[in-house]
Amino acid sequence: MPLLAFDPPPQPVVPLLDEAALFPVRRIYCVGRNYAAHRREMGGGDNPDPPFFFSKPCDAIVPPRANPPYPSVTHNLHHEMELVVAIGAGGADVAPAEALDLVFGYAAGVDLTRRDLQSAYREKGQPWEAAKGFDASAPISAIKRWFGPPPQGRITLSVNGQVKQDATVADMIWDVAAIISEASKLWRLEPGDLIYTGTPEGVGPLVRGDLVEGEIDDVGSLSFRVT
């Protein structure tokens, strides 16, 4: 083994629901505008585009029972509640009919977004990686190992006890199989990858001290306070 100049950073991990094992995170992919009502609230039209992706660094993960800090260089931090797909098998150019074979399990997640930065970058035609891929921008629940068809139930998020997002996963424009298939055309997916599948309508701002609670039927729940 080659001599390293310094110790490598710790491996980001997510616990498994009701299991002692941990899920090592390799990459985080995210899907944009995957619910029709959210497309409209963000100024998009009614005709869906093919799925598009952005990414977050793997160490952006905020594991259960950890609290993300309010990030720097923003005055408009938004919550986006999402179903997260955990990948357990590798593949490239995977057909939709075979895509679910790559699924290890599912989790509930929140895509935290510096909305003011995103808007400013978008107006200038610049990439908005800093609006999405910042430190501690990917809170997540424990991952539930899963067999069978993907979740289709209710997805909700509340802030300080007030419901802000309330929809069903079945409302997604692109379902889990289509998302995995499209992602596998752009990257070779590998065990340890996570895919945040998009958020329903109702996204909105968070401030320091807010208690955020999210849940997806049959998948899991998460809660954190913005510090």
C-alpha positions in Angstrom: 0.0 0.0 0.0 1.5 3.4 -0.9 2.4 5.8 1.8 -0.2 8.6 2.2 0.9 12.2 2.8 -1.8 12.4 5.5 -4.6 10.3 6.9 -7.6 10.0 4.6 -10.9 11.7 5.6 -13.4 9.5 7.4 -15.9 7.5 5.2 -19.3 9.1 5.3 -21.9 6.5 6.3 -25.6 6.2 6.9 -27.1 3.7 9.4 -29.5 1.0 8.3 -32.9 0.9 9.9 -33.0 -1.7 12.7 -29.6 -3.1 11.7 -26.2 -2.7 13.1 -24.5 -2.3 9.6 -23.7 1.0 8.1 -24.1 2.1 4.4 -20.9 3.7 3.1 -21.7 6.6 0.8 -19.8 6.8 -2.5 -21.6 9.6 -4.4 -24.8 11.7 -4.1 -26.9 12.4 -7.2 -30.0 14.6 -7.1 -32.8 15.0 -9.6 -34.3 18.4 -10.3 -38.0 19.4 -10.8 -39.5 15.9 -10.6 -42.9 16.9 -9.3 -45.2 18.9 -11.6 -46.5 21.2 -8.9 -42.9 22.0 -7.8 -42.0 22.7 -11.4 -44.8 25.3 -11.5 -43.9 26.9 -8.2 -40.3 27.3 -9.4 -41.4 29.0 -12.6 -41.3 26.0 -14.9 -44.0 25.0 -17.5 -46.3 22.1 -17.5 -44.3 20.1 -20.1 -41.6 18.0 -18.3 -38.1 17.9 -19.5 -36.1 14.7 -19.4 -34.6 14.2 -15.9 -31.6 16.3 -15.1 -29.1 15.8 -12.3 -26.8 17.7 -10.0 -24.6 16.4 -7.3 -23.5 16.9 -3.7 -20.2 15.7 -2.2 -20.6 12.5 -0.2 -19.5 14.3 3.0 -22.5 16.6 2.7 -24.5 13.8 4.4 -26.1 14.8 7.7 -26.8 11.5 9.4 -29.8 10.9 11.7 -29.7 12.8 15.1 -27.2 15.3 13.7 -28.1 19.0 13.2 -26.9 21.0 10.2 -25.6 24.5 10.7 -27.1 27.4 8.9 -24.7 27.8 5.9 -22.6 30.8 5.1 -23.2 33.2 2.2 -27.0 32.9 2.1 -30.0 34.6 3.5 -32.6 32.2 2.0 -32.0 28.6 3.0 -34.8 26.3 1.7 -35.9 22.8 2.6 -36.8 20.2 -0.1 -38.1 16.9 1.2 -37.2 13.9 -1.0 -37.3 10.1 -1.4 -33.7 8.8 -1.5 -32.7 5.7 -3.4 -29.7 3.8 -2.0 -27.9 1.8 -4.7 -26.6 -1.6 -3.8 -25.4 -3.0 -7.2 -23.4 -1.5 -10.0 -24.4 -0.9 -13.6 -24.2 1.3 -16.6 -26.7 1.9 -19.4 -29.3 0.0 -17.4 -32.7 -0.5 -19.0 -35.7 0.7 -16.9 -37.0 -2.8 -16.7 -33.8 -3.9 -14.9 -33.1 -0.7 -12.9 -34.8 -1.8 -9.7 -32.3 -4.6 -9.5 -29.8 -2.0 -8.4 -31.8 -0.8 -5.4 -30.5 -1.6 -1.9 -33.1 0.4 -0.1 -34.8 3.8 0.5 -34.5 6.7 3.0 -36.1 10.0 3.6 -33.9 13.0 2.9 -33.8 16.8 2.6 -32.0 18.7 -0.1 -31.0 21.9 1.6 -30.6 24.7 -0.9 -29.1 28.2 -0.9 -32.1 29.6 -2.9 -30.7 33.1 -3.3 -27.5 31.8 -4.7 -29.2 29.4 -7.0 -31.4 32.2 -8.4 -28.5 34.5 -8.9 -26.4 31.8 -10.7 -29.3 30.8 -12.9 -29.9 34.3 -14.0 -26.3 34.6 -15.2 -26.3 31.1 -16.8 -23.7 30.0 -14.3 -23.5 26.6 -12.6 -25.2 26.5 -9.2 -23.1 23.8 -7.5 -22.5 26.1 -4.5 -26.2 26.5 -4.1 -26.7 22.8 -3.6 -23.5 21.0 -2.8 -22.4 22.8 0.3 -21.3 21.3 3.7 -24.1 19.5 5.6 -26.6 20.0 2.8 -28.0 16.5 2.7 -29.8 15.4 5.9 -31.0 11.8 5.7 -32.9 9.2 7.7 -31.7 5.6 8.3 -31.9 3.5 5.1 -34.5 0.9 5.0 -33.5 -2.3 3.2 -36.2 -2.9 0.5 -37.5 -5.6 -1.7 -40.3 -5.2 -4.3 -41.9 -2.2 -5.9 -40.7 1.3 -4.9 -42.5 3.3 -2.3 -45.6 5.3 -3.5 -47.0 6.7 -0.3 -47.3 10.1 1.4 -44.3 12.4 1.7 -44.4 15.3 4.2 -42.3 17.9 5.8 -43.1 20.3 8.7 -41.3 23.2 10.2 -41.8 23.9 13.9 -44.9 21.6 13.7 -46.5 23.4 10.7 -46.9 21.2 7.6 -45.1 22.8 4.6 -44.9 19.9 2.1 -47.6 17.2 1.7 -47.8 15.0 -1.4 -47.3 11.4 -2.5 -44.2 9.8 -4.0 -46.5 8.5 -6.8 -46.7 12.1 -8.0 -43.2 12.0 -9.3 -42.9 12.7 -13.0 -40.0 10.3 -13.4 -40.3 7.1 -11.3 -37.5 5.4 -9.5 -36.7 3.0 -12.4 -36.6 5.8 -15.0 -34.3 7.9 -12.7 -31.9 5.0 -12.1 -31.8 4.2 -15.8 -31.2 7.8 -16.9 -28.5 8.3 -14.2 -26.8 5.1 -15.3 -26.4 6.6 -18.8 -24.4 9.5 -17.4 -22.3 7.6 -14.8 -21.7 4.0 -13.9 -23.6 3.5 -10.7 -22.0 1.6 -7.9 -22.9 0.3 -4.5 -22.9 3.2 -2.0 -24.5 5.8 -4.4 -27.5 7.7 -3.2 -30.0 9.4 -5.5 -32.3 12.2 -4.1 -35.3 11.9 -6.4 -36.8 15.4 -6.3 -39.2 17.4 -4.1 -42.9 18.1 -4.2 -44.4 21.6 -3.9 -44.2 23.6 -0.7 -40.5 24.4 -0.5 -39.7 27.3 1.7 -37.2 29.1 3.9 -35.6 28.0 7.1 -34.0 30.1 9.9 -31.7 29.3 12.8 -33.5 27.3 15.4 -36.2 25.8 13.1 -37.2 22.2 13.9 -37.6 20.3 10.6 -39.4 17.0 10.6 -40.0 14.8 7.5 -41.6 11.5 6.8 -42.3 9.1 4.0 -44.9 6.4 4.5 -43.3 2.9 4.9 -39.8 4.3 4.5 -38.8 6.4 7.5 -38.6 9.7 9.1 -36.0 12.3 10.0 -35.8 15.4 12.2 -33.2 18.0 12.7 -32.8 21.5 14.1 -31.0 24.2 12.1 -28.2 25.4 14.4 
